[in-house]
Amino acid sequence: MINYQRFFLTNGLTVIHHHDPNTKLCVLNILYKVGSKNELPNKTGFAHLFEHLMFGGSVNISDYDDELQKAGGENNAFTSNDITNYYLTLPQQNIETGFWLESDRMLSLDFSEQSLDVQRNVVIEEFKERYLNQPYGDIWLKLLPLAYKIHPYNWPTIGKEISHIESASLDDVKNFFFSFYAPNNAILVVAGNIDLDQTKALCQKWFAEIPSREVRKPDYEQEPKQTEARFLSIEADVPLHAIVKAYHMPARMENGYYESDLLSDMLGSGRSAILYQELVKNQRLFSELDCYITGDIDRGLFVIEGKLMKNITHEKANEEIEKTLRLALESIEEKDLQKVKNKTETTIRFNEVNVLNRAMKLAYCEMLGDIDLANSEADQYLKVNLQTLKAMGKDMLRAENCSTLFYISKNAK
């Protein structure tokens, strides 16, 4: 059981306190309710750019990392389609340093041309290294626009193209910050060896005077139901042919989400998984094959991807994947479901050992609108029954609900 207390500052900041006297550390986790889906289609990659800019100096602190390291702390951050999350850990006696650092950059960044140039170049190099110069790196740049025609999930967090980051002006950056990086658009979790009274006092001291802001999120439409199979073939200088199949799946809080997650593990997680056993081990059509979900807040993707053995065509590989899926949905038994439930519950419980993981989970569940999910998530998986899982799988894993990318190797012809 993850204990918590929740309170709110007058500027709209949501604060969650989690007391753990068994650790010498304290955690500050700030979740900002902004991800790549909140960007404009002609100005993408800004949420990820800000993940970098937030470490480039704030209005009163020139070097965030240097000050944190002096106090014995560590930090990191990540961006997704839906959120941007920053976290730090510090020895309990130095936790006020964390409040000072995080409040100052929530108040305002440095906003210098120099800082923007440095971080913009870092992001551009990351774009090139991970998405353009790496084998198969551009898969998501190709797959997402195929699967999403309306919803802003149709570009990755890095952005649609480098030019959007190259052309980002200081005014663009300021507008993005003051539109989203606001106390009334954030959730702060204070966790570890710190009591509630001290947490309230430090929050009042360091965050209460930061003004709330008008949060301006662009409107967007939900993706309409896909009614026909979509295919795209691209050719590149990569070692092997590859195939990626993406099926639209339920949103994070919709019925069917937990069934989708469990089914992805049954089909493609590890060497005992159904797709691996049949298509890698038995038929030797693939050298590797995986299945996973994106887990987005809006309707996400159930993804199957693999690299083909030489002399296997994409058409053959696609046909056998679809055939194996149909047979699997008929043959899955209660013992198969129980096995993956046990594995999922163990993973959840093991993750909760770490106080930082608990803090991030509380923030995310609060953002979803159901903080109690932090304690009931394992039960939601355990409630899934075989009949419902099979019905959901048959409805989801239809050809007309799928976008398929054929990645053609110039070397494997």
C-alpha positions, 0 to 999 in steps of 0.5 A, spaced: 500 500 500 502 506 497 500 511 503 499 518 500 496 525 503 494 530 497 493 538 498 493 544 493 496 551 493 492 557 492 496 557 485 493 551 483 499 546 484 497 539 486 501 536 491 502 529 493 506 527 500 508 520 500 512 518 507 517 513 507 521 513 514 525 507 511 529 510 506 534 516 507 532 519 501 527 524 499 524 525 492 521 531 488 517 529 482 514 534 478 509 532 472 507 537 467 501 536 463 504 537 457 507 532 451 508 532 444 500 532 443 499 539 445 504 541 440 502 545 434 503 541 427 507 546 424 511 547 431 513 540 433 518 537 438 517 543 443 515 538 449 522 534 448 526 541 447 523 543 453 526 537 457 533 539 455 532 547 456 529 546 463 536 544 465 539 550 461 539 555 467 533 558 470 531 565 472 536 565 478 540 559 478 545 559 472 547 551 473 542 546 475 546 540 475 552 543 479 547 546 485 544 539 485 550 535 485 553 539 491 547 537 495 549 530 493 543 529 488 541 526 482 536 528 477 533 526 470 527 527 466 523 524 460 517 526 455 512 522 452 506 524 448 502 526 454 506 528 459 513 531 461 516 528 468 522 531 472 525 528 478 530 528 483 533 524 489 537 528 495 539 526 502 533 527 506 537 533 510 538 537 503 531 536 500 530 544 501 535 544 495 531 540 491 525 545 492 529 551 491 531 548 484 525 546 482 521 552 484 526 557 480 525 553 474 517 553 474 518 560 476 521 562 469 527 559 465 533 563 463 531 564 456 537 566 453 539 565 446 545 562 448 541 557 452 536 556 446 542 555 441 546 550 445 539 545 447 537 546 440 543 543 437 543 537 442 536 536 440 538 536 433 544 531 434 539 527 437 534 527 432 540 525 427 543 520 431 537 516 433 532 517 428 536 518 421 543 515 422 541 509 426 538 503 422 531 502 422 531 509 426 526 512 422 520 507 423 516 511 428 517 517 423 514 513 418 509 509 422 505 514 426 503 518 420 500 512 417 496 510 423 494 517 425 491 521 420 488 526 425 490 525 432 497 529 434 500 522 436 502 522 428 508 525 430 514 522 435 516 526 441 522 528 437 518 532 432 516 531 425 522 534 422 529 537 424 526 544 421 521 545 426 527 545 432 531 549 427 526 554 426 524 555 434 525 562 436 526 565 443 519 568 443 516 561 441 520 558 446 517 563 451 510 562 449 510 554 450 513 555 457 508 560 459 502 556 456 504 549 459 509 550 465 505 553 470 503 551 477 496 550 475 498 545 470 503 541 474 503 535 480 508 535 485 510 529 489 514 529 495 516 522 497 521 519 502 523 520 509 520 527 510 513 528 514 507 532 512 508 538 516 515 539 513 512 538 506 507 543 507 512 548 509 517 547 504 511 547 498 508 554 501 515 557 502 518 555 495 512 554 490 506 558 493 508 565 490 509 562 483 503 565 479 498 561 476 497 562 468 492 561 463 494 554 460 492 554 453 492 547 450 491 546 442 484 543 441 485 536 437 480 531 435 480 524 437 482 519 431 476 516 428 475 508 427 480 505 422 476 502 417 481 499 412 488 496 412 493 501 411 500 499 408 507 503 407 513 500 404 520 504 405 527 502 402 533 503 406 540 501 407 539 496 413 541 489 414 535 485 414 527 486 412 523 488 417 515 489 419 511 493 424 504 492 425 500 497 429 493 496 431 489 501 434 487 499 442 483 502 448 485 508 451 489 508 458 482 509 462 478 505 457 475 498 458 480 493 454 486 497 456 488 491 461 486 486 456 491 489 451 497 489 455 496 482 458 495 480 451 501 483 448 505 480 454 502 473 452 504 474 444 510 477 444 514 478 451 520 473 452 522 467 449 516 463 451 511 468 448 506 465 442 509 469 437 516 467 438 515 460 439 511 459 433 514 464 428 522 465 430 523 458 433 518 453 429 517 456 423 524 460 423 521 466 419 524 471 423 530 472 427 527 476 432 519 478 434 516 483 439 509 485 441 508 491 446 503 497 447 504 504 447 500 505 453 498 512 451 492 516 455 488 517 448 487 511 444 494 508 443 497 502 439 498 495 440 505 494 436 508 487 433 515 488 430 520 483 427 526 482 423 525 477 417 530 471 416 533 472 409 529 469 403 522 471 407 518 476 403 514 481 407 507 478 404 509 471 407 511 474 414 505 478 414 500 472 412 503 468 418 503 473 423 496 474 422 494 467 421 498 466 428 494 471 431 488 468 429 490 461 432 492 464 438 486 467 440 482 461 439 487 457 443 489 461 449 487 457 455 486 460 463 493 457 465 496 462 460 492 468 462 494 466 469 501 466 468 502 473 465 497 475 470 502 473 475 508 476 472 505 482 471 503 483 479 510 481 480 513 486 476 508 491 479 510 489 486 517 489 485 517 496 482 514 499 488 520 497 492 523 503 489 521 510 492 522 514 486 517 509 482 512 510 487 512 517 487 512 517 479 506 512 479 502 517 484 503 523 480 501 519 473 495 516 477 493 523 479 494 526 472 489 520 470 484 522 475 484 516 479 490 517 484 487 510 488 489 507 481 496 507 484 494 502 489 489 498 485 493 497 478 495 490 480 487 488 482 485 491 475 490 486 471 488 480 476 480 481 474 481 480 467 478 474 465 479 469 459 473 470 455 473 478 455 480 478 453 479 473 447 473 478 445 477 484 445 483 481 442 479 479 436 476 486 435 482 489 436 487 485 431 483 485 425 486 487 418 482 493 417 484 496 424 492 495 422 497 499 419 503 495 416 510 498 415 514 494 410 521 496 411 525 493 405 533 492 406 537 494 400 542 488 402 537 483 403 534 482 396 
